[in-house]
Each structure stands twice: as C-alpha cells, then as structure tokens.
Amino acid sequence: MFKVDQEMADAAEMYVNYCRDLIQDATVYGVEERLPLPFIGKTEKGTSDFVAVTKDKKLYAVDFKYGKGVAVDAVDNVQGLCYGLGAARKYHNHAWDSLTVVIIQPRASHPDGPIREWSISREDAEDYVLEFATAAEATRPDDAPRRAGGHCKFCKAKPTCPAAEANASAIAESQFGSVEDIEGERLSELVLDRIPVILDWCKSVQDYAQKQAEAGNAPPGTKLVPTRATRKWVDENDAETVIVSETGLATGDIYTSKMKSPAQIEKLVGKKNMGPLRDHIESKSTGVTLVPSSDPREAAKVSATGQFGPAA
C-alpha cells in the first residue's frame, strides 16, 4: 500500500489549484495530454501534465515536479517549450498570442518560489521549432558528436557514454593538484560546479554496474551480496503493547511521526531490557549491493526475474 503523507497532499494541492484557476478561463485544456512533437521526429510524442489555451489567447504548458534534488528553471525550459508547441499543434484551431511555461515544484528551493513562470510571444516560441528540429536532426547520424554537460544528469546512456567519461576525466585531471593550493573562487567552483559532475558520472556507472549484475551479468571480479539486515517490528500493534507493558515506556515515548524502530527503542530502554521484545523483531535485508569477489559474504542468488525480466 502506498502511503500519502501531508507533504505529498500539500504539493499536489498546489498544482491542482493552479490548474483549476486556468480551467476557469480556458477554451480548451488537457490533463496528462499526449502531444505530437513532429519538430523532433515524425512519430515523436510527449505527455504533458497540463496544457490549456485561455480566452485571452494565452497558451500554458504546466509541469508538476515533486522532486527536490534539482530545482528546475522555467526560463528556456526545453521540455516546457516542446509541450507548449505540441499543444499548439494539437489545438491548432484555438488562437494564442503567447506561451507561458510553468514549473510547479513545491519541495525544491528556488529564488523564484515554488511556482515559476516564463512567458514569450508566439513569434519567439515558434522560432524554437526550427532550433529543435535542427538539433534533433543533428543527433540522427551514427557518428553524431556527443557533448557532455549539465544536460547529461538524467541521461540513461551516461554510464556508457565516451563523452561523459572523457568530461569527468578531464575535469579530474585538470583541476586537482595539492588540496592546500585550492582556495578562493577556484575552491567554490570546484565544490559547486566541477566535483558534482565527477560524482554524478561515478554514481551513474556504479548504478549501471549494479543493474548489470542484477540482470545476471556481473562485471568480472564482482558479485552481489545482500545488504546489511535491519531490524523491524513484525507487527507494530503487538510490539507497542509489549513495549508499554514490559519497559515502562508510555505510548507517547515510542512515537514520533511514526513508531520508533527497534534500534531507537533499544537506545531508550537499554540492550539488556530488550529480551521481552525479541519475538516481535525480525531482521531483513532490503536488497543487494555489488562488492568485490573477495568479499567474505556469501553471494546473493539472482532471481529469474532479474535475468529474464518480468513475465508478460
């Protein structure tokens, strides 16, 4: 069962309220709208969270983002522009004079706030059609140039992309000498701009290697082992009853926003007083991790699902 907490509800409400206000003045709108993107490719399509054309001839492309790791700008937002231009083609019989790209991202800190808008004229918006079409066409040849940069962050090909590897290697080789010699603006640039690129590429390669191993193709010299088991309550209601009756803790002592874990309760009552609770605790590994073959832990069994994919 998927639990929806208050933070999720508040974020969704912000997005829904914004869209509802647009609907009040819309001549046409779409939710989770499938849009044609012929300027990227003849059969290319995209799904926008919300698009609308209002009575005052304004076209809106609204993108709801729940993530907080990367604060997304509305200005020059390629995804939003593509959705807006796709909506213009789908709703070609509805007049519009300007395009507004809207990013609603409640959990990411941004100087422009959680709701960010960027508006441009129809003429400026349509200039992007040629720009996108030219860029898309340049990617089609087998020997198309690869250029690494901040746009690579969510690229699925990054772990095996020569340009991403070369970019990370070049940064590492050119930037680092003696740590004591790094100071001032160079230190800021390294910490804020350069090092994140290297770490991001390294993490993508690690994730790729793990997925390969989980699919039954572990890189030479590696194996999968279960992650460290964590203690959990077998049944929280039963555990609460025993904790209150056996340890002297009140119900209020064993809850924060949720019931405290066995480790947290142990800190409160001491290890020697955990005896009556042991039958209510289970240790479970929640996954596998990639380690060297020399690791003393026993290799985890790779499931048939991991090797062959889920059944149709």
N, C-alpha and C positions, 0 to 999 in steps of 0.2 A: 504494500500500500504506500502511495506517495503522499507525504505529509506536506500540507501547505501552511506555512507559518505567517505571522503578521507582516513580516518584511516583504514576503512574496505578494501578499494580498495588497499591500500599500503600493508596491511598484506597479502591479497590474492595473490598479485603480487609477493611477496617474495617467497611464497610457489610454485606458478606456475612456476616461473623462475628456481627454484631449480629442480623441476621435469622435466622441459623441457631439462635442461642440461643432466640429466640422460637418457632421452629418446634418445638423440642423439647417445648414446653409448650402447643402450640396445639391447639385443637379444630377450627379452620379457618383457612386463610391463603390469600393470593393474591399473586402476583408480577406486576407490570405489570397490575394488575387494573382492568378497565373498570367504573366505578361509576355508578349512577344518582344524579343530583343534582336531583330534582324540585322542591326548595325554591327553586332558582334559576330553573328553567324546566321545562316538562313534558318536553321532549326533551333537556335538558342532561345531559351525561355528562362524566366526568373519568377520567383514568388515573393511578392511584396506583402508586408504586414498589413498596410492600409494605404490606399490611394483614393483621392477624391478630386473632383472639379467642383468649385463653388460658384454661386450665382454671380459673384463679382469677377468671374473669369480667372480664378487662381487655381492652378494645379498643385496638389500636395502629394508628396511621397513620404510616408511616415514609417520610420524603422524603430521598433522597440528592442532595446538591448538590455538584458538583465545582468550581463557580466560586469565586473568591476575591475578586472585586471588591466584593461586598456580603455582609457577614455577616448571616445570616438568624436572627431570633429564633424560638424555639419558642413562647414565650408569646403568646397571642392570635393565633396564626398562622392566618389565614383559610383558606389553601389546605389546611393540615393538618386543620382542623376540617371543611371540606367533604368531604375524603376520608374522614375518620372517620365522619361522618354518612351518607355514601354507602355505606360498608361496612356500617354498622348496618342499612341498608335491604336491602342485598343478602344479608346473613347474618341476616335477621330471626328465624330460628329458633334462633339462638345467643344465650344470655343474656349481658349485660355490665352492669357497675355503674359503670365509669369509662372515660374515654377518655384515652389518652396520645398526644400529638403528639410525634413525634421528628424532629429535624433532624440529619442526619449530613453535616457539611461540613468535611472534613479540611483544606482549604487556606486557609480564611478564619479569621483570628484573632478570637477571641471570648472574653470573660471566663469564660464557662461551658464552654469547651473545645470540641472538635470534634464531640462528641455531646451534643445538648441535648434535654431532655425537659420536657414540660409536661403535667400531669395534672389533669383536672377530673372532677367527678361526672357521672353520666348526666343528672341533672336539669339541671345547668348547661349541659351540652353541648346538650341538646335545646332549651334556651332560645334558642340561636343559630339554630335553624331558622326561627323567626318573624322574627328580626332580619335574616337573609339574604334571606328571602322578601320582606320589606318593602322592603329596599334594592334587590333585583333588580327589583321591580315599579316602583319609582320611576325606573328607567332606561329604561323602555319608551316613554314619550311622545316624540314628535319634539322637543318643546321642553324635555326633561328638563334640569334645571340641571347644569352642569359645574363641578366643584370641583377645582382643581389642588392638588397637594401631593406629598409623597414617594411616594405610591402611583402616581404617573404615570411613574415611572422606566422601566418596561418596556412602557409602553402604545404600541401601534403607531400610534394616532391622534394621538399627541403633536405631531408636526411640523405638523399642520394644525388643531390644536385651539385655538379662540379663548381658552379659559380658560387653557391652558398659556402661550400667548403673553402674555396680559394679566398673568399671575402673574410671569413673568420680567421683563416691562417694569416692572411696579410695584415689584418689588424693586430693579431697577437705578435707577429714578428716585428712590426714597425713601431709598436707603441711601448713595449716593455723592456726596460733595462734594469737598472738598480731602482728598487722601490723608493729608496731615500731621495732619489733625484726627481721624483714626481711631486709637483706642488702647484698651487695656484690654479689658474684656469685649465691647465692640462690635466690636473687631477680631477677637476669637475667634469671635463669632457670624457675622461676615461670611465669614471664611475657612472655618469648619466647616459652616455651615448655609445661608447666603444665596448665596454665589458658586457653589457646586456646582449649585444649581437653575438658575441662568442658563446656566452652561457646559453642563449636561446638555441643556437645551432647544436651545441653539445647535447642539450636536453632532447632535441628532436632526433638525433642519432641514437641516443640511449633508448628512447621510446620505440624507434623503428626496430632496433635490435631485439627488444623485448617482444614486440609483436611477431617478429620473425620466429623467435624461439617458441612462442605460444602456438604458432601455426605448425610446429614440428620441424623448423629449420634453424635450430640454434646455431649461432656463429661458432666456428671452431674454437675449442678451449673454453667454452662456457656451458652452463646448464641452468635450468630453472629450479629454484628451491622454494618451499612455502615461506611466506613472510612470517615474521615473529607473531606467535599467537597472542591475542589479547583476551583478557577476562571480561566476560559479560554475564549478566543475570539470565538464568534460564527462564524465569518468569518474574517480572518486576513486582507484581502484586504480592506473590508469595514471599519474595525477598523482603519487601517492605514490612510485612507482618513479622517476619523473624527478626529483622534488624531492630524494630521497635521493642519487641518482647525480650530480646536477648542482650542488647547492648546498652539500653538506657537512652538511646537517641530518640528524639521526638521526630514526628513526620516532617516538620519544617526543617530539621537538620539535614535530611537526606535528599532534599530537592534544591535545585537552582531553577533554571528554566525547564529542566527535566531531571529525572532521577540520577543521582550521582553514581559513578561507576564503582565496581568493586575496589579498584585501586584507591579511589577517593575516600570510600568508606573506611578502608584499611588505615589510611592516614589519620582518620578521626578516632578510631577505636583501638588501633594498635594491632599488629600482626597476631599476637598471642590470643586476641579475643575474636578472631575470625573463624574459629572452629565451627560454631553452630551454623555458619553461613556457607560452608564449603559445598554442601549438597545443592546449593542454589546458584552455584557459579560454574560456568563452562568456559573452556579456553578454545578459541577458534582462530585459525589463520584465515585472513580475508582475501588472500591472493597469492601470487608467486612473484619472485624477483630474479633477475638474471645475475649470476655470480660466476667467478672462475671455476673451472672444473675441479681445481684443487680444494675448493671449499669442502670442509668435512661433512656438511649437512647432506642428507640423502636427497637425491634429485626428485622433483615432483613429477607425477605422471601427467603427461599431456593428454587432454581429453580428445575424443574423436571429433567433437565439435570444433576444437581448436585446429585440428589438422585438416578437416574436410569442409568446415563451415556448417551452419545450422541446416537442418532438413528443410526442404521446401514446403 
